[in-house]
Amino acid sequence: MMLQIKPILSALRRHKAGALLIGLQIALTLAIVCNALFIIQQRVAHLSAPSGIDEANLLVIQNDWANKWTTQETDVQVRTDLVALRQLPGVHDAVASNAYPMRGSGWDQFITLTPDQTTPTGDASVYLGDEHFLDTLGVRLVAGRNFRPDEVHPIGNRENVMSPVTIVTKTLADKLFPDGEALGKSIYAMTSTPTVIVGIVDVLQTQSLANWQMKHAYESLIWPLRAASGTGIYYILRAKPGQLAAVRKEAVKTLYAQNRMRIINNDGGVLDYTQIRQRAYDSDYGMAILMGIVCAVLLAITAAGIVGLTSFWVSQRRKQIGVRRALGATRGDILGYFMTENLLISLGGVLLGVVLAIAMNLWLVTRFEMHRLSMFYVLAGVLLLLLLGQGAVLAPAIRASKVSPVEATRSV
Amino acid sequence: MFAYYFQLGLRSLRKNPVLTALMVMAIGFGVAASMTTYSVFRATSNNPIPQKSSQLFVPQIDNWGPEDAATTMGEPPPAMSYTDAIGLMRDHKAKRQTILYPVGVSLIPADANLLPISERSYAVYGDAFPMFDVPFLYGGGWTTAEDDAHAAVVVISKAFNDKLFHGANSVGREVNLDGRNYRITGVMDDWNPQPLFFDVVNSSAFPDPVQLFIPFTRAIELKVATNGNNNCNKSPANDGWEGYLQSECVWLGYWAELPTETDAKAYLQYLHAYSAEQQRAGRFHWAPNERLRNVMDWLDNRKVVPPESKISLLVAMGFLVICLVNTVGLLLAKFMRRASEIGVRRALGASRKDIYAQFLIEAAAVGLAGGLLGLLLTGVGVFGVSLVFDPRIARLATLDVSLVLLTFAVAILATVLAAFYPTWRAAQVQPAWQLKSN
């Protein structure tokens, strides 16, 4: 094998343009495939991020009020609605809130450890709910206690109600108090009134999944406030196992029967978590598919290009191959020659490709807040392209090895 | 000569169907990928109001100070507080101006058997209609007097008018919104600028059309909260709606119409003076920090084009480049295989120029075929865009005449460009050497 490299190199010097083109194509393909695979992995990682809630049995109803009531009037409506919803046979529990996990946007609140601190320690996604919130969403309490019914107060639009107690996620608790002693501590939500952590829950996904929130992933808190906003609220329902479809039918009917001066949109007013996930991760899912298609087609085209050019080289060199065969070269020697030739070109290509891949990633990092490319994807890409090259060259190389020694004696 | 070379080209392409198919496919896929992603990019980076985009401006005032601006690279908040918006409105320094915010308005049908419906609505000043070039089917916007009187008037969309009044002229009639009657002053014609430039801060930049406009002054009087974002750097000092209006919370959009560059410069100076005045009055404890951006700068600043659209366009461009490199290689193989033929032609008197013409035309034929395949695949791609992008964005990507022409232009131009090197090599063939060696 090694002995062949020198003649191959000198032969390549006569096909500079072709060899360069294949090398360049491999380099560019590697650069794009590495980055595309990396984007796929990042997006798929988003998809599998846990929410901490009982997604399979949850239903979210967006309820807007047609009449603009006062906070007290709205609260009466909300409480009546909740009683009716909780009495539905298929419903395990229900809660009224300002938002729901993975909503896409919502209320986030800077959190500080002292009232006069200017740079916030955390940025929490804020959920409002009564003592049924944890049970409804299926969030696991890992320390402390749930809210007591007497701690729950209504909150209207733009009202400054600061609850004296709060339940936070473990992530937020650890961020605020890295020593693990968060329970019973006071925190501040950009006001001078403290709120005391009485409970800690395991995982509760934030409302926004945007890039800025990723720096504060899983930082959520719950205040014992019943959303009585004049504009609208969300009812979150947890169905008993297997009852989701039935609850979906009944819940809206029940609400309209209770009071018809409300708006529940036919299109998107009632969502289960399959739909919410799809909305939240649509672009991630789409990007992963798109990058997958790009990779596949790109690799196919590069392979086709290698087959095409190598076939041309083989047909150009039939006479030389014949001479070599006549002089005693075995079929294996000829096959090896073309395989080695391709390997050399590919190696040159991937070397340039690695540089291009890293450069492209660095540029994406600065422009689109992407992460640094992991070397694993570069190595995977290199291996993929080397194998692709060898695979693509196989067919023309076998054809070359079948050239009969008699060809040496024929003129073209 | 062109027709003859074109025929020669087609004949030669038929001779190596596999190689030809490879080239056509490479160009087809490359062009289709670029054109599909470009169609999305074109839709998202669209200028929604080309005739006026350089005359409409968004002022920004820093009412939060350098601590908050530090997290946004010195940018003032993207929305305005009630205090500043009203202050600018009172000074009335632009030709036209409006404050605006999205409101959740529900229509309560006269027929008690029908359920109430919510409509996408905005609270604006009467200036907004001539400012944004809103087309009217019947009537028009409301007057400044009606703004000042907090009048219960409304401008409705064509779709809303069709639904409620079956397309009849409904100007002067009343509708019940949130339990109160509003008099219709105008019915808009179809109007749905994409992106919805006047409010890209709240929710998606590509929403469903706006159905209703009500006076800002009335919405504030009725304490209608924003349906969009509200950002506070600290909790309001005073309770209730009044406390909220006095707070530094930002939730309002502001637009000014400044017809000339001089107007814009003067307005920027005015914003600076306004901020300086607030500093002197003790409300701002920092130096004035203001911005004034026209429509396209504002859309760019708000990053209305989703990063997915940019990344996929870039990847698709890279893809096209690879396809072209591939085509260069394959054309080279194809042309050089005919070295002896070239030799004969040259020996019989064909000039280098003739060889150039012949081979470039042959390449153009490949490009044309690639363009056809590319067009087909672009059609499939545009159809499949909804799998990859937000449906609200995907529906904007369309295969129109200009995209069809562009597809062909890119395919042929790219292929001819790719053919230059192989053609140059072909033209370099020495007739004597070719004839001798055989």
Boltz contact constraints between the chains, C-beta under 6 A:
constraints:
  - contact:
      token1: [A, 21]
      token2: [B, 325]
      max_distance: 6.0
  - contact:
      token1: [A, 21]
      token2: [B, 328]
      max_distance: 6.0
  - contact:
      token1: [A, 21]
      token2: [B, 329]
      max_distance: 6.0
  - contact:
      token1: [A, 24]
      token2: [B, 325]
      max_distance: 6.0
  - contact:
      token1: [A, 25]
      token2: [B, 322]
      max_distance: 6.0
  - contact:
      token1: [A, 25]
      token2: [B, 325]
      max_distance: 6.0
  - contact:
      token1: [A, 25]
      token2: [B, 326]
      max_distance: 6.0
  - contact:
      token1: [A, 28]
      token2: [B, 322]
      max_distance: 6.0
  - contact:
      token1: [A, 29]
      token2: [B, 322]
      max_distance: 6.0
  - contact:
      token1: [A, 32]
      token2: [B, 318]
      max_distance: 6.0
  - contact:
      token1: [A, 64]
      token2: [B, 118]
      max_distance: 6.0
  - contact:
      token1: [A, 66]
      token2: [B, 106]
      max_distance: 6.0
  - contact:
      token1: [A, 66]
      token2: [B, 108]
      max_distance: 6.0
  - contact:
      token1: [A, 66]
      token2: [B, 116]
      max_distance: 6.0
  - contact:
      token1: [A, 67]
      token2: [B, 179]
      max_distance: 6.0
  - contact:
      token1: [A, 68]
      token2: [B, 178]
      max_distance: 6.0
  - contact:
      token1: [A, 118]
      token2: [B, 67]
      max_distance: 6.0
  - contact:
      token1: [A, 157]
      token2: [B, 225]
      max_distance: 6.0
  - contact:
      token1: [A, 158]
      token2: [B, 225]
      max_distance: 6.0
  - contact:
      token1: [A, 158]
      token2: [B, 244]
      max_distance: 6.0
  - contact:
      token1: [A, 160]
      token2: [B, 235]
      max_distance: 6.0
  - contact:
      token1: [A, 160]
      token2: [B, 239]
      max_distance: 6.0
  - contact:
      token1: [A, 190]
      token2: [B, 234]
      max_distance: 6.0
  - contact:
      token1: [A, 190]
      token2: [B, 235]
      max_distance: 6.0
  - contact:
      token1: [A, 191]
      token2: [B, 235]
      max_distance: 6.0
  - contact:
      token1: [A, 231]
      token2: [B, 104]
      max_distance: 6.0
  - contact:
      token1: [A, 231]
      token2: [B, 225]
      max_distance: 6.0
  - contact:
      token1: [A, 263]
      token2: [B, 106]
      max_distance: 6.0
  - contact:
      token1: [A, 263]
      token2: [B, 116]
      max_distance: 6.0
  - contact:
      token1: [A, 263]
      token2: [B, 118]
      max_distance: 6.0
  - contact:
      token1: [A, 282]
      token2: [B, 390]
      max_distance: 6.0
  - contact:
      token1: [A, 283]
      token2: [B, 308]
      max_distance: 6.0
  - contact:
      token1: [A, 286]
      token2: [B, 388]
      max_distance: 6.0
  - contact:
      token1: [A, 286]
      token2: [B, 389]
      max_distance: 6.0
  - contact:
      token1: [A, 287]
      token2: [B, 308]
      max_distance: 6.0
  - contact:
      token1: [A, 290]
      token2: [B, 312]
      max_distance: 6.0
  - contact:
      token1: [A, 290]
      token2: [B, 388]
      max_distance: 6.0
  - contact:
      token1: [A, 294]
      token2: [B, 315]
      max_distance: 6.0
  - contact:
      token1: [A, 297]
      token2: [B, 29]
      max_distance: 6.0
  - contact:
      token1: [A, 301]
      token2: [B, 26]
      max_distance: 6.0
  - contact:
      token1: [A, 301]
      token2: [B, 326]
      max_distance: 6.0
  - contact:
      token1: [A, 304]
      token2: [B, 22]
      max_distance: 6.0
  - contact:
      token1: [A, 305]
      token2: [B, 326]
      max_distance: 6.0
  - contact:
      token1: [A, 305]
      token2: [B, 329]
      max_distance: 6.0
  - contact:
      token1: [A, 308]
      token2: [B, 19]
      max_distance: 6.0
  - contact:
      token1: [A, 308]
      token2: [B, 22]
      max_distance: 6.0
  - contact:
      token1: [A, 308]
      token2: [B, 330]
      max_distance: 6.0
  - contact:
      token1: [A, 309]
      token2: [B, 329]
      max_distance: 6.0
  - contact:
      token1: [A, 309]
      token2: [B, 333]
      max_distance: 6.0
  - contact:
      token1: [A, 312]
      token2: [B, 333]
      max_distance: 6.0
  - contact:
      token1: [A, 368]
      token2: [B, 307]
      max_distance: 6.0
